[in-house]
Amino acid sequence: MNLVTIGFFLGIVGLTLIVTYIAAKRTSSASDFYTAGGGLKGWQNGFAIAGDYLSAAAFLGVSGAIALTGFDGFFFSVGYVVANLVLLYIIAEPMRNLGRYTLADMLTARFNEKRIRGVAATGTIIIVILYMIAQLVGAGALIKLLFGIDYWMAVLIVGVMMTTYVLFGGMTATSWVQIIKAALLLFGTTLLAFLVFSKFDFSLMKMFDTISAEHGDQFLVPGMKYTSSTDSVSMMMALVLGTSGLPHILMRFFTVKDAKTARASISWTTWITAIFFSLTIFLGFGAMNFVGIDAIKLENAAGNTAAPLLAEFLGGNILLSFICAVAFATILAVVSGLVLTGASAISHDIYGEILNDGKLTEKQQVMAARIGSISIAIVSIILALFAQSLNVSFLVSFAFCIGASANLPVILYTIYWKKFNSNGAVAAIVTGLVSCLVLGAMGPNVWNPVEGAAIFVGEPLVKLSVPAIITIPLGFIAGYLGTVLTQHKVESKKSKEIYQEIRVKANTGVSVSDVSH
């Protein structure tokens, strides 16, 4: 522990708390708490989505993966960028026009049934908790490494801070924490990449030739880590399609005034993520060449400390402290957005709409949201405390897998399929969710013959690390069969009338009933 490290951390914490204090004065209604009153501009929401999207797994994980496995590490970062295009062209505009606060709001715009809201909210809570455990474990390990404090205390510190942001500042504070974090992350990554590139005389060919000569050609071609093409395709499907089903990303479309601004948000996010992931090439190969693969593995077997170790090599203790502080801000921003998303599912969907039929006052809605925030934070902190010794990096990819398998089919069917009904919606969500959890529990992340490599010792029944190649088709098939096997002529006629209104509203933001009146 040293004064430079403490200074950077206190600076970031102080800045975010000031933002929270200012935001708290503007947070009085449910709309303010959940969606910042829909007042964010396109560039602001674009940076905030990038702040949500570029988690510690992206910053520390991708650069570490490139440092240890070369091209295979960068190959999957392409999936993150392409995923934004799916969001931009298919999801963003209809989601903004049909929804209010949550994914369940969007679905119940067509199927006004409590069971739809219930299963959608359940899926949201599971995704949020999976994502949060991974972030909190990463934060605990980072703070423990820098300050030498116990893991449980580090997790509690992060947990209390993220709850504070959400509890008092709601979506406004969370958004600005994410904007600040995205800007810091982009600056830090650019600085590291510039310093690495300067070591190779600003020549890409010289960098690649050096890597090839000193480490071997295998780092510049695919197949070093992901030897199974089926596993690679499955992982890429989860990344590309899963983003469009992640509830904490979808919720951000409700923070802008209209669909045009929602599209602008994703355009900004696409550019930010494309620049960021392009720069991770320099971070990964720089760490490989200057820090060394053995030194990286010695510090962390998964390579998650490659970027901080590179920062220490390039800029000493000052740059190391800054990069670690940025990584800490990254985790804080992501978990704050996740807490808010989980709280919305508990307080708005389950408590407000299912249990109280939407008959809550503004004051009651805000109070319920704050209680929901505390609840989701406590559950995640407790689970993270028990997950210290587990390899939890796969939890993030599983969150993507559930998003693609359970949420994406029902979103697309709701917007684009005229015959789709509520039975199909329930079937799609439940099948996608359950198949991911079951196949995941039988996979190599949970079972491995080598002791310590997974949660349990034994041969995995499913060889796929992420079963998206199976579960995504299952989700779509279940939605289709659930619809066609339960259709009735009377219901079918009524549902077609509702669908016509949904199509108009999804594309224009205006209800047919509003126009007729």
LOKE-140955 format. One record per residue (C-alpha): x, y, z; residue in one letter; residue number from 1. Coordinates in steps of 0.25 Angstrom, whole numbers, plus 5000, padded with zeros to 4 digits. Layout:
N
> px, py, pz, resn, resi
> X, Y, Z, A, NUM
...
// end
This chain:
517
> px, py, pz, resn, resi
> 5000, 5000, 5000, M, 1
> 5005, 5014, 4997, N, 2
> 5001, 5028, 4996, L, 3
> 5000, 5029, 4981, V, 4
> 4990, 5017, 4981, T, 5
> 4982, 5022, 4992, I, 6
> 4981, 5036, 4985, G, 7
> 4976, 5030, 4972, F, 8
> 4966, 5022, 4979, F, 9
> 4961, 5033, 4988, L, 10
> 4960, 5042, 4976, G, 11
> 4951, 5033, 4968, I, 12
> 4942, 5030, 4980, V, 13
> 4941, 5044, 4984, G, 14
> 4937, 5048, 4970, L, 15
> 4927, 5038, 4969, T, 16
> 4921, 5041, 4982, L, 17
> 4920, 5056, 4978, I, 18
> 4912, 5051, 4966, V, 19
> 4903, 5043, 4975, T, 20
> 4900, 5055, 4984, Y, 21
> 4896, 5064, 4972, I, 22
> 4888, 5053, 4966, A, 23
> 4881, 5050, 4979, A, 24
> 4875, 5064, 4979, K, 25
> 4869, 5061, 4965, R, 26
> 4863, 5047, 4968, T, 27
> 4849, 5048, 4974, S, 28
> 4840, 5040, 4965, S, 29
> 4840, 5026, 4960, A, 30
> 4844, 5030, 4946, S, 31
> 4856, 5038, 4952, D, 32
> 4860, 5026, 4959, F, 33
> 4859, 5015, 4948, Y, 34
> 4862, 5023, 4936, T, 35
> 4868, 5037, 4940, A, 36
> 4855, 5043, 4935, G, 37
> 4858, 5039, 4921, G, 38
> 4867, 5051, 4920, G, 39
> 4880, 5046, 4915, L, 40
> 4886, 5050, 4902, K, 41
> 4891, 5041, 4891, G, 42
> 4906, 5042, 4894, W, 43
> 4903, 5042, 4909, Q, 44
> 4895, 5029, 4908, N, 45
> 4905, 5023, 4898, G, 46
> 4917, 5025, 4908, F, 47
> 4908, 5020, 4920, A, 48
> 4905, 5007, 4911, I, 49
> 4920, 5005, 4909, A, 50
> 4922, 5007, 4924, G, 51
> 4912, 4996, 4926, D, 52
> 4917, 4987, 4915, Y, 53
> 4932, 4989, 4917, L, 54
> 4933, 4981, 4930, S, 55
> 4946, 4976, 4938, A, 56
> 4945, 4963, 4930, A, 57
> 4946, 4972, 4917, A, 58
> 4957, 4981, 4922, F, 59
> 4966, 4971, 4930, L, 60
> 4961, 4958, 4924, G, 61
> 4963, 4961, 4909, V, 62
> 4976, 4967, 4910, S, 63
> 4981, 4955, 4919, G, 64
> 4975, 4945, 4909, A, 65
> 4983, 4951, 4898, I, 66
> 4995, 4951, 4906, A, 67
> 4994, 4936, 4909, L, 68
> 4987, 4931, 4896, T, 69
> 4990, 4942, 4885, G, 70
> 4980, 4942, 4874, F, 71
> 4970, 4933, 4881, D, 72
> 4969, 4944, 4892, G, 73
> 4966, 4955, 4882, F, 74
> 4957, 4946, 4874, F, 75
> 4945, 4947, 4884, F, 76
> 4946, 4962, 4887, S, 77
> 4941, 4963, 4872, V, 78
> 4928, 4957, 4877, G, 79
> 4926, 4969, 4887, Y, 80
> 4927, 4979, 4876, V, 81
> 4918, 4971, 4866, V, 82
> 4908, 4970, 4877, A, 83
> 4905, 4985, 4877, N, 84
> 4901, 4984, 4862, L, 85
> 4890, 4974, 4866, V, 86
> 4885, 4983, 4876, L, 87
> 4886, 4995, 4867, L, 88
> 4878, 4989, 4855, Y, 89
> 4868, 4980, 4862, I, 90
> 4866, 4983, 4877, I, 91
> 4869, 4998, 4880, A, 92
> 4857, 5005, 4874, E, 93
> 4846, 4995, 4877, P, 94
> 4851, 4993, 4891, M, 95
> 4851, 5008, 4894, R, 96
> 4837, 5010, 4888, N, 97
> 4830, 4998, 4895, L, 98
> 4837, 4998, 4908, G, 99
> 4836, 5007, 4921, R, 100
> 4846, 5003, 4932, Y, 101
> 4849, 4988, 4929, T, 102
> 4849, 4976, 4919, L, 103
> 4836, 4971, 4925, A, 104
> 4829, 4984, 4922, D, 105
> 4833, 4983, 4908, M, 106
> 4827, 4968, 4907, L, 107
> 4815, 4972, 4915, T, 108
> 4812, 4983, 4905, A, 109
> 4807, 4972, 4896, R, 110
> 4804, 4961, 4906, F, 111
> 4798, 4967, 4919, N, 112
> 4799, 4955, 4928, E, 113
> 4806, 4954, 4941, K, 114
> 4812, 4941, 4938, R, 115
> 4820, 4947, 4926, I, 116
> 4825, 4958, 4936, R, 117
> 4828, 4948, 4946, G, 118
> 4837, 4939, 4937, V, 119
> 4844, 4951, 4931, A, 120
> 4847, 4957, 4944, A, 121
> 4852, 4943, 4949, T, 122
> 4862, 4942, 4937, G, 123
> 4866, 4956, 4940, T, 124
> 4870, 4954, 4954, I, 125
> 4877, 4941, 4951, I, 126
> 4886, 4948, 4940, I, 127
> 4888, 4960, 4950, V, 128
> 4893, 4951, 4961, I, 129
> 4902, 4943, 4952, L, 130
> 4908, 4955, 4946, Y, 131
> 4910, 4962, 4960, M, 132
> 4917, 4950, 4967, I, 133
> 4928, 4951, 4956, A, 134
> 4930, 4966, 4957, Q, 135
> 4930, 4966, 4973, L, 136
> 4940, 4954, 4973, V, 137
> 4949, 4962, 4963, G, 138
> 4947, 4975, 4972, A, 139
> 4951, 4967, 4985, G, 140
> 4963, 4961, 4979, A, 141
> 4968, 4974, 4973, L, 142
> 4966, 4982, 4986, I, 143
> 4972, 4971, 4994, K, 144
> 4984, 4971, 4985, L, 145
> 4986, 4986, 4986, L, 146
> 4983, 4989, 5000, F, 147
> 4986, 4976, 5007, G, 148
> 4972, 4975, 5014, I, 149
> 4964, 4963, 5015, D, 150
> 4956, 4958, 5004, Y, 151
> 4942, 4959, 5011, W, 152
> 4945, 4973, 5015, M, 153
> 4949, 4977, 5001, A, 154
> 4935, 4971, 4996, V, 155
> 4928, 4978, 5007, L, 156
> 4934, 4992, 5003, I, 157
> 4930, 4990, 4988, V, 158
> 4916, 4985, 4992, G, 159
> 4914, 4997, 5001, V, 160
> 4919, 5007, 4991, M, 161
> 4910, 5001, 4979, M, 162
> 4898, 5001, 4988, T, 163
> 4900, 5016, 4992, T, 164
> 4901, 5020, 4977, Y, 165
> 4888, 5013, 4974, V, 166
> 4880, 5016, 4987, L, 167
> 4882, 5031, 4987, F, 168
> 4885, 5035, 4973, G, 169
> 4877, 5024, 4965, G, 170
> 4879, 5023, 4950, M, 171
> 4885, 5038, 4949, T, 172
> 4896, 5035, 4958, A, 173
> 4899, 5021, 4952, T, 174
> 4899, 5027, 4938, S, 175
> 4909, 5038, 4941, W, 176
> 4918, 5028, 4949, V, 177
> 4918, 5019, 4936, Q, 178
> 4921, 5031, 4927, I, 179
> 4933, 5035, 4936, I, 180
> 4938, 5021, 4937, K, 181
> 4937, 5019, 4921, A, 182
> 4945, 5032, 4919, A, 183
> 4955, 5028, 4929, L, 184
> 4956, 5014, 4923, L, 185
> 4957, 5019, 4909, L, 186
> 4968, 5029, 4913, F, 187
> 4976, 5018, 4921, G, 188
> 4975, 5008, 4910, T, 189
> 4980, 5018, 4900, T, 190
> 4991, 5022, 4908, L, 191
> 4996, 5008, 4910, L, 192
> 4994, 5005, 4896, A, 193
> 5002, 5017, 4892, F, 194
> 5014, 5014, 4901, L, 195
> 5014, 4999, 4896, V, 196
> 5013, 5004, 4881, F, 197
> 5025, 5014, 4883, S, 198
> 5034, 5002, 4888, K, 199
> 5032, 4996, 4874, F, 200
> 5035, 5009, 4867, D, 201
> 5020, 5011, 4864, F, 202
> 5021, 4999, 4854, S, 203
> 5010, 4988, 4854, L, 204
> 5019, 4979, 4846, M, 205
> 5031, 4980, 4855, K, 206
> 5022, 4977, 4867, M, 207
> 5016, 4964, 4860, F, 208
> 5030, 4960, 4855, D, 209
> 5036, 4962, 4870, T, 210
> 5024, 4953, 4875, I, 211
> 5027, 4943, 4865, S, 212
> 5042, 4942, 4867, A, 213
> 5042, 4942, 4882, E, 214
> 5029, 4934, 4885, H, 215
> 5025, 4926, 4872, G, 216
> 5016, 4927, 4861, D, 217
> 5005, 4920, 4869, Q, 218
> 5001, 4933, 4876, F, 219
> 4997, 4940, 4863, L, 220
> 4988, 4929, 4858, V, 221
> 4975, 4923, 4864, P, 222
> 4974, 4910, 4870, G, 223
> 4984, 4911, 4882, M, 224
> 4974, 4911, 4893, K, 225
> 4960, 4908, 4886, Y, 226
> 4964, 4895, 4879, T, 227
> 4949, 4891, 4877, S, 228
> 4942, 4899, 4866, S, 229
> 4928, 4896, 4872, T, 230
> 4932, 4901, 4885, D, 231
> 4938, 4914, 4878, S, 232
> 4925, 4916, 4870, V, 233
> 4916, 4914, 4883, S, 234
> 4924, 4924, 4891, M, 235
> 4923, 4934, 4879, M, 236
> 4908, 4932, 4878, M, 237
> 4906, 4935, 4893, A, 238
> 4915, 4948, 4892, L, 239
> 4908, 4953, 4879, V, 240
> 4894, 4950, 4882, L, 241
> 4894, 4950, 4897, G, 242
> 4896, 4965, 4898, T, 243
> 4883, 4968, 4892, S, 244
> 4877, 4960, 4904, G, 245
> 4884, 4966, 4915, L, 246
> 4874, 4973, 4924, P, 247
> 4884, 4983, 4929, H, 248
> 4888, 4987, 4915, I, 249
> 4873, 4987, 4910, L, 250
> 4869, 4996, 4922, M, 251
> 4878, 5007, 4917, R, 252
> 4869, 5010, 4905, F, 253
> 4858, 5015, 4914, F, 254
> 4868, 5026, 4919, T, 255
> 4866, 5034, 4906, V, 256
> 4855, 5042, 4901, K, 257
> 4852, 5035, 4888, D, 258
> 4856, 5024, 4878, A, 259
> 4865, 5033, 4870, K, 260
> 4873, 5036, 4882, T, 261
> 4874, 5021, 4886, A, 262
> 4880, 5018, 4872, R, 263
> 4890, 5029, 4874, A, 264
> 4894, 5023, 4887, S, 265
> 4897, 5010, 4881, I, 266
> 4905, 5017, 4870, S, 267
> 4914, 5024, 4881, W, 268
> 4915, 5010, 4888, T, 269
> 4919, 5003, 4876, T, 270
> 4931, 5013, 4873, W, 271
> 4935, 5013, 4887, I, 272
> 4936, 4998, 4889, T, 273
> 4942, 4996, 4875, A, 274
> 4953, 5006, 4879, I, 275
> 4955, 5000, 4892, F, 276
> 4956, 4985, 4887, F, 277
> 4965, 4989, 4876, S, 278
> 4975, 4995, 4887, L, 279
> 4975, 4982, 4895, T, 280
> 4984, 4976, 4884, I, 281
> 4995, 4985, 4888, F, 282
> 4992, 4982, 4903, L, 283
> 4992, 4967, 4901, G, 284
> 5004, 4966, 4892, F, 285
> 5011, 4977, 4900, G, 286
> 5009, 4969, 4913, A, 287
> 5014, 4956, 4906, M, 288
> 5026, 4963, 4901, N, 289
> 5031, 4972, 4913, F, 290
> 5025, 4965, 4925, V, 291
> 5026, 4951, 4920, G, 292
> 5016, 4939, 4920, I, 293
> 5022, 4932, 4932, D, 294
> 5022, 4945, 4941, A, 295
> 5007, 4948, 4937, I, 296
> 5003, 4933, 4941, K, 297
> 5011, 4934, 4954, L, 298
> 5003, 4946, 4958, E, 299
> 4990, 4941, 4953, N, 300
> 4988, 4927, 4945, A, 301
> 4976, 4933, 4937, A, 302
> 4985, 4945, 4933, G, 303
> 4975, 4955, 4939, N, 304
> 4987, 4964, 4944, T, 305
> 4994, 4965, 4930, A, 306
> 4989, 4980, 4928, A, 307
> 4993, 4985, 4943, P, 308
> 5007, 4977, 4941, L, 309
> 5009, 4984, 4928, L, 310
> 5005, 4998, 4934, A, 311
> 5016, 4995, 4945, E, 312
> 5026, 4992, 4934, F, 313
> 5023, 5004, 4926, L, 314
> 5021, 5015, 4936, G, 315
> 5025, 5009, 4950, G, 316
> 5016, 5010, 4962, N, 317
> 5009, 5023, 4958, I, 318
> 5003, 5017, 4945, L, 319
> 5000, 5003, 4952, L, 320
> 4992, 5011, 4963, S, 321
> 4984, 5018, 4952, F, 322
> 4981, 5006, 4944, I, 323
> 4977, 4998, 4956, C, 324
> 4968, 5010, 4960, A, 325
> 4962, 5010, 4947, V, 326
> 4959, 4995, 4948, A, 327
> 4953, 4998, 4961, F, 328
> 4944, 5009, 4955, A, 329
> 4940, 4999, 4944, T, 330
> 4935, 4989, 4954, I, 331
> 4928, 5000, 4962, L, 332
> 4920, 5005, 4950, A, 333
> 4916, 4991, 4945, V, 334
> 4911, 4986, 4958, V, 335
> 4903, 4999, 4961, S, 336
> 4896, 4997, 4948, G, 337
> 4894, 4982, 4951, L, 338
> 4888, 4986, 4965, V, 339
> 4878, 4996, 4959, L, 340
> 4874, 4985, 4948, T, 341
> 4872, 4975, 4959, G, 342
> 4864, 4985, 4968, A, 343
> 4855, 4988, 4956, S, 344
> 4851, 4974, 4954, A, 345
> 4848, 4972, 4969, I, 346
> 4842, 4985, 4972, S, 347
> 4835, 4989, 4959, H, 348
> 4831, 4976, 4953, D, 349
> 4829, 4966, 4965, I, 350
> 4825, 4975, 4976, Y, 351
> 4819, 4987, 4968, G, 352
> 4812, 4980, 4956, E, 353
> 4810, 4966, 4961, I, 354
> 4806, 4967, 4975, L, 355
> 4800, 4981, 4975, N, 356
> 4794, 4982, 4961, D, 357
> 4802, 4995, 4958, G, 358
> 4794, 5002, 4969, K, 359
> 4806, 5009, 4976, L, 360
> 4808, 5024, 4978, T, 361
> 4821, 5030, 4973, E, 362
> 4826, 5030, 4988, K, 363
> 4823, 5016, 4990, Q, 364
> 4830, 5012, 4976, Q, 365
> 4843, 5019, 4980, V, 366
> 4843, 5013, 4994, M, 367
> 4841, 4999, 4988, A, 368
> 4852, 5002, 4978, A, 369
> 4862, 5005, 4989, R, 370
> 4858, 4993, 4997, I, 371
> 4859, 4984, 4985, G, 372
> 4873, 4990, 4983, S, 373
> 4878, 4987, 4997, I, 374
> 4872, 4973, 4995, S, 375
> 4879, 4969, 4982, I, 376
> 4892, 4975, 4988, A, 377
> 4892, 4967, 5000, I, 378
> 4889, 4954, 4993, V, 379
> 4900, 4957, 4983, S, 380
> 4910, 4960, 4994, I, 381
> 4907, 4948, 5002, I, 382
> 4909, 4939, 4990, L, 383
> 4922, 4946, 4986, A, 384
> 4928, 4944, 5000, L, 385
> 4926, 4929, 4997, F, 386
> 4931, 4929, 4983, A, 387
> 4945, 4934, 4986, Q, 388
> 4952, 4921, 4983, S, 389
> 4944, 4918, 4970, L, 390
> 4948, 4921, 4956, N, 391
> 4936, 4930, 4953, V, 392
> 4940, 4936, 4940, S, 393
> 4930, 4927, 4933, F, 394
> 4918, 4933, 4940, L, 395
> 4919, 4945, 4931, V, 396
> 4919, 4937, 4919, S, 397
> 4907, 4929, 4925, F, 398
> 4900, 4942, 4927, A, 399
> 4901, 4945, 4912, F, 400
> 4897, 4931, 4909, C, 401
> 4884, 4932, 4917, I, 402
> 4881, 4946, 4910, G, 403
> 4882, 4940, 4897, A, 404
> 4875, 4927, 4900, S, 405
> 4863, 4932, 4909, A, 406
> 4861, 4947, 4906, N, 407
> 4865, 4949, 4891, L, 408
> 4855, 4939, 4885, P, 409
> 4844, 4945, 4893, V, 410
> 4848, 4959, 4889, I, 411
> 4849, 4956, 4874, L, 412
> 4836, 4948, 4874, Y, 413
> 4829, 4959, 4882, T, 414
> 4833, 4970, 4872, I, 415
> 4833, 4962, 4858, Y, 416
> 4824, 4950, 4859, W, 417
> 4809, 4952, 4857, K, 418
> 4804, 4939, 4863, K, 419
> 4813, 4939, 4875, F, 420
> 4805, 4937, 4888, N, 421
> 4807, 4937, 4903, S, 422
> 4809, 4922, 4904, N, 423
> 4820, 4923, 4894, G, 424
> 4826, 4934, 4902, A, 425
> 4826, 4926, 4915, V, 426
> 4832, 4914, 4908, A, 427
> 4843, 4922, 4901, A, 428
> 4848, 4928, 4914, I, 429
> 4847, 4916, 4923, V, 430
> 4853, 4906, 4913, T, 431
> 4865, 4916, 4910, G, 432
> 4867, 4919, 4924, L, 433
> 4866, 4904, 4929, V, 434
> 4874, 4898, 4918, S, 435
> 4886, 4908, 4921, C, 436
> 4886, 4905, 4935, L, 437
> 4885, 4890, 4934, V, 438
> 4895, 4888, 4922, L, 439
> 4904, 4898, 4929, G, 440
> 4904, 4890, 4942, A, 441
> 4908, 4878, 4934, M, 442
> 4919, 4885, 4927, G, 443
> 4934, 4886, 4928, P, 444
> 4933, 4899, 4936, N, 445
> 4927, 4891, 4948, V, 446
> 4933, 4877, 4945, W, 447
> 4947, 4875, 4942, N, 448
> 4956, 4862, 4944, P, 449
> 4967, 4871, 4950, V, 450
> 4966, 4876, 4964, E, 451
> 4964, 4891, 4966, G, 452
> 4961, 4893, 4951, A, 453
> 4946, 4894, 4953, A, 454
> 4936, 4893, 4965, I, 455
> 4935, 4878, 4965, F, 456
> 4945, 4867, 4961, V, 457
> 4940, 4858, 4950, G, 458
> 4937, 4856, 4935, E, 459
> 4927, 4867, 4929, P, 460
> 4915, 4861, 4923, L, 461
> 4915, 4873, 4913, V, 462
> 4928, 4877, 4906, K, 463
> 4923, 4891, 4903, L, 464
> 4929, 4902, 4912, S, 465
> 4917, 4910, 4908, V, 466
> 4905, 4903, 4902, P, 467
> 4899, 4914, 4894, A, 468
> 4900, 4906, 4881, I, 469
> 4889, 4897, 4887, I, 470
> 4881, 4906, 4897, T, 471
> 4879, 4917, 4887, I, 472
> 4872, 4909, 4877, P, 473
> 4864, 4902, 4888, L, 474
> 4859, 4915, 4893, G, 475
> 4854, 4919, 4879, F, 476
> 4848, 4905, 4876, I, 477
> 4841, 4905, 4890, A, 478
> 4835, 4919, 4886, G, 479
> 4830, 4914, 4873, Y, 480
> 4824, 4901, 4878, L, 481
> 4818, 4907, 4890, G, 482
> 4810, 4917, 4881, T, 483
> 4806, 4907, 4870, V, 484
> 4801, 4896, 4879, L, 485
> 4793, 4905, 4888, T, 486
> 4786, 4915, 4878, Q, 487
> 4771, 4917, 4878, H, 488
> 4763, 4924, 4867, K, 489
> 4757, 4934, 4876, V, 490
> 4770, 4937, 4883, E, 491
> 4777, 4938, 4870, S, 492
> 4768, 4948, 4864, K, 493
> 4770, 4957, 4877, K, 494
> 4785, 4955, 4877, S, 495
> 4786, 4959, 4863, K, 496
> 4779, 4972, 4866, E, 497
> 4788, 4975, 4877, I, 498
> 4800, 4971, 4869, Y, 499
> 4796, 4982, 4858, Q, 500
> 4797, 4993, 4869, E, 501
> 4810, 4987, 4874, I, 502
> 4816, 4988, 4860, R, 503
> 4812, 5002, 4859, V, 504
> 4817, 5006, 4873, K, 505
> 4830, 4998, 4871, A, 506
> 4833, 5006, 4859, N, 507
> 4828, 5020, 4862, T, 508
> 4826, 5021, 4877, G, 509
> 4812, 5025, 4875, V, 510
> 4800, 5016, 4879, S, 511
> 4788, 5014, 4870, V, 512
> 4779, 5017, 4881, S, 513
> 4786, 5031, 4883, D, 514
> 4785, 5034, 4868, V, 515
> 4770, 5031, 4868, S, 516
> 4767, 5040, 4879, H, 517
// end
